[in-house]
């Protein structure tokens, strides 16, 4: 079927207005919340209340420019770029660990600094993995049930990324990549027997990773009962829940939140959803969740109506990736999941996350507007 589709003459229309609206709304809300959540911190540490906001605004401008450009660039070019993207991702992740370009913060080396610009290679690695798996699974559909063809190559690439990211260390991103890869392989018709068998075999390794580091084990124990550690690891979860509780239905009003004032750690990054809950209340929380649902539904619709298998898997992977990251972040903020250092897509402060997620939306839009004659 894939070979027959190669004969289509493709043309691109205008990007999906519903998807564009949802993304613009999320980014706009994010800019407002970044300012609200970070202004006091920025004023104290940098003497400029707009320090984080101005940088996020610049990243949003770059991201939207990239999104619009990618919306009109044929997504099929990524078929030829899949292996190159894998190579670049591996080089950047290695550079973090083995060169002076790696920048450490909070006990982890996750940022690469080059020519005065800092970014997280893990964001690019996530996109590279999606593109590679979409291309590889499409190419191998005729032999997808063969263990050495349909499963093993993707598993090995995933293991390579896992090792490089764990050395940073970044357990949360690794967990996200594994879930994402398994879902894409399932959508790509890799036999369920291969996926479940491999998962059973790697569970002991995952358990060992959990208990081998004291901070990971304590993080899990804190998730079970954060009130047992009110001044230690449970501190941020407790204040996150207090933010939601004090926000009520209508919220305290923009800029009127209390927990962000040096009580809630990372209020403009990992816990910006809690600040939204306190200042915007249940109404704004439901609005943001609704916008993510719109994004998810439009992304799945694009995946279902794509003109080829590659486009379908690429759209599916991008949509699932953003939805999973949002779900995990919101789950952490609501104490429904153990604490992980994952940002909330389009809302949290972070240039790498915002630029790459907006770029992914551009690719998604192109898939949705590409039609054959």
Buried (B, 14 or more C-beta within 10 A) or exposed (E): EEEEBEEEEBEBEEBBEEBBEBBBBBBEBBBBBBBBBBBBBBEEEEEEBBBBBBBBBEBBEBBBBBBBEBBBEBBBEBBEBBEEBBEBBBEBBBBBEEEEBBBEEEEBBBBBEEEEEBBBBBBBBBBBBBBBBBBBBBBBBEEBBEBEBBBEBBBEBBEBBBEBBEBBBBBBBBBBBBBBBBBBBEBBBBBEEBBEEBEEEBEEEEEEBBEEEEEBEBBEBBBEEBEEBEEEBBBBBBBBBBBBEBBEEEBBEBEEBBBBEEBBEBBBBBBBBBBBBBBBBBEBBEBBBEBBEBBBBBBBBBBEEBBBBBBBBBBBBBBBBBBBBBBBBBBBBBBEBBBBBBBBBBBBBBBBBBBBBBBBBBBBBBBBBBEEE
